[in-house]
Amino acid sequence: MKKLVFIFIMLCMFSCGDYIDKPKNLIEPAKMAEILADLAITDQAVNIYENKNLEAGTRFVLKTHQVKSEDFLESFKYYVIKDKMKDIAEDAQKIVLKKDPKADKYIQDKLKKSGNVPVLNR
């Protein structure tokens, strides 16, 4: 019985491996943050121009950063599963604020009016 319990414990210890393998073309976290920042800015442009296509903007951002969509998706999944996406999203928010200083004032005004924290600021 002790051997059975020992085997069970050992199986549990060694079965706790990675849920996902590291992609071959993993995008570095800094570059991933830049891409996410540009995608956020592109998303806001689509909100302003409602009849435009978000997919075209996404393809443009990925082409600008010389990243394939498959590589972006695999890297995104990897970082989410590895619980690193929060840090990357915070870096992306800092990049957006550098590119558009008015965004910080907008966030602060929204916080004062509603008391709700915007999605990227949580």
WOMOKA-V237224 format. One record per residue. N is the residue number from 1. RES is the residue in one small letter. SS is DSSP state (~ for helix, > for strand, _ for the rest). PHI is phi in whole degrees, -180 to 180 (* if undefined). OMEGA is omega as a letter, one per 20 degrees, with the letter a starting at -180 (999 if undefined). Layout:
n->N res->RES ss->SS phi->PHI omega->OMEGA
n->N res->RES ss->SS phi->PHI omega->OMEGA
This chain:
n->1 res->m ss->_ phi->* omega->r
n->2 res->k ss->~ phi->-64 omega->r
n->3 res->k ss->~ phi->-66 omega->r
n->4 res->l ss->~ phi->-65 omega->r
n->5 res->v ss->~ phi->-65 omega->r
n->6 res->f ss->~ phi->-62 omega->r
n->7 res->i ss->~ phi->-63 omega->r
n->8 res->f ss->~ phi->-62 omega->r
n->9 res->i ss->~ phi->-64 omega->r
n->10 res->m ss->~ phi->-64 omega->r
n->11 res->l ss->~ phi->-62 omega->r
n->12 res->c ss->~ phi->-64 omega->a
n->13 res->m ss->~ phi->-67 omega->a
n->14 res->f ss->~ phi->-85 omega->r
n->15 res->s ss->~ phi->-83 omega->a
n->16 res->c ss->_ phi->-84 omega->r
n->17 res->g ss->_ phi->-98 omega->r
n->18 res->d ss->_ phi->-72 omega->r
n->19 res->y ss->_ phi->-78 omega->a
n->20 res->i ss->_ phi->-141 omega->r
n->21 res->d ss->_ phi->-82 omega->r
n->22 res->k ss->_ phi->-68 omega->r
n->23 res->p ss->_ phi->-63 omega->r
n->24 res->k ss->_ phi->-63 omega->a
n->25 res->n ss->_ phi->-108 omega->a
n->26 res->l ss->_ phi->-65 omega->r
n->27 res->i ss->_ phi->-81 omega->a
n->28 res->e ss->_ phi->-63 omega->a
n->29 res->p ss->~ phi->-56 omega->a
n->30 res->a ss->~ phi->-65 omega->r
n->31 res->k ss->~ phi->-69 omega->r
n->32 res->m ss->~ phi->-63 omega->r
n->33 res->a ss->~ phi->-64 omega->r
n->34 res->e ss->~ phi->-63 omega->r
n->35 res->i ss->~ phi->-64 omega->r
n->36 res->l ss->~ phi->-63 omega->r
n->37 res->a ss->~ phi->-64 omega->r
n->38 res->d ss->~ phi->-66 omega->r
n->39 res->l ss->~ phi->-66 omega->r
n->40 res->a ss->~ phi->-66 omega->r
n->41 res->i ss->~ phi->-66 omega->r
n->42 res->t ss->~ phi->-63 omega->r
n->43 res->d ss->~ phi->-62 omega->r
n->44 res->q ss->~ phi->-68 omega->r
n->45 res->a ss->~ phi->-64 omega->r
n->46 res->v ss->~ phi->-68 omega->r
n->47 res->n ss->~ phi->-65 omega->r
n->48 res->i ss->~ phi->-74 omega->r
n->49 res->y ss->_ phi->-104 omega->a
n->50 res->e ss->_ phi->-63 omega->a
n->51 res->n ss->_ phi->-86 omega->a
n->52 res->k ss->_ phi->-88 omega->a
n->53 res->n ss->_ phi->-99 omega->r
n->54 res->l ss->~ phi->-68 omega->a
n->55 res->e ss->~ phi->-62 omega->r
n->56 res->a ss->~ phi->-64 omega->r
n->57 res->g ss->~ phi->-66 omega->r
n->58 res->t ss->~ phi->-65 omega->r
n->59 res->r ss->~ phi->-62 omega->r
n->60 res->f ss->~ phi->-63 omega->a
n->61 res->v ss->~ phi->-63 omega->a
n->62 res->l ss->~ phi->-65 omega->r
n->63 res->k ss->~ phi->-66 omega->r
n->64 res->t ss->~ phi->-62 omega->a
n->65 res->h ss->_ phi->-89 omega->r
n->66 res->q ss->_ phi->55 omega->a
n->67 res->v ss->_ phi->-126 omega->r
n->68 res->k ss->_ phi->-79 omega->a
n->69 res->s ss->~ phi->-62 omega->r
n->70 res->e ss->~ phi->-64 omega->r
n->71 res->d ss->~ phi->-65 omega->r
n->72 res->f ss->~ phi->-64 omega->a
n->73 res->l ss->~ phi->-63 omega->r
n->74 res->e ss->~ phi->-64 omega->r
n->75 res->s ss->~ phi->-67 omega->r
n->76 res->f ss->~ phi->-61 omega->r
n->77 res->k ss->~ phi->-59 omega->a
n->78 res->y ss->~ phi->-60 omega->a
n->79 res->y ss->~ phi->-68 omega->r
n->80 res->v ss->~ phi->-67 omega->a
n->81 res->i ss->~ phi->-67 omega->r
n->82 res->k ss->_ phi->-80 omega->r
n->83 res->d ss->_ phi->62 omega->r
n->84 res->k ss->_ phi->-112 omega->a
n->85 res->m ss->~ phi->-70 omega->a
n->86 res->k ss->~ phi->-61 omega->r
n->87 res->d ss->~ phi->-65 omega->r
n->88 res->i ss->~ phi->-66 omega->r
n->89 res->a ss->~ phi->-66 omega->r
n->90 res->e ss->~ phi->-65 omega->r
n->91 res->d ss->~ phi->-64 omega->r
n->92 res->a ss->~ phi->-64 omega->r
n->93 res->q ss->~ phi->-64 omega->r
n->94 res->k ss->~ phi->-63 omega->r
n->95 res->i ss->~ phi->-65 omega->r
n->96 res->v ss->~ phi->-62 omega->r
n->97 res->l ss->~ phi->-67 omega->r
n->98 res->k ss->~ phi->-69 omega->a
n->99 res->k ss->~ phi->-72 omega->a
n->100 res->d ss->_ phi->-135 omega->a
n->101 res->p ss->_ phi->-61 omega->r
n->102 res->k ss->~ phi->-68 omega->a
n->103 res->a ss->~ phi->-64 omega->r
n->104 res->d ss->~ phi->-66 omega->r
n->105 res->k ss->~ phi->-63 omega->r
n->106 res->y ss->~ phi->-61 omega->r
n->107 res->i ss->~ phi->-63 omega->a
n->108 res->q ss->~ phi->-64 omega->r
n->109 res->d ss->~ phi->-64 omega->r
n->110 res->k ss->~ phi->-63 omega->r
n->111 res->l ss->~ phi->-65 omega->a
n->112 res->k ss->~ phi->-68 omega->a
n->113 res->k ss->~ phi->-72 omega->a
n->114 res->s ss->~ phi->-105 omega->a
n->115 res->g ss->_ phi->81 omega->r
n->116 res->n ss->_ phi->-86 omega->r
n->117 res->v ss->_ phi->-88 omega->r
n->118 res->p ss->_ phi->-60 omega->a
n->119 res->v ss->~ phi->-56 omega->a
n->120 res->l ss->~ phi->-73 omega->a
n->121 res->n ss->~ phi->-98 omega->a
n->122 res->r ss->_ phi->-79 omega->999
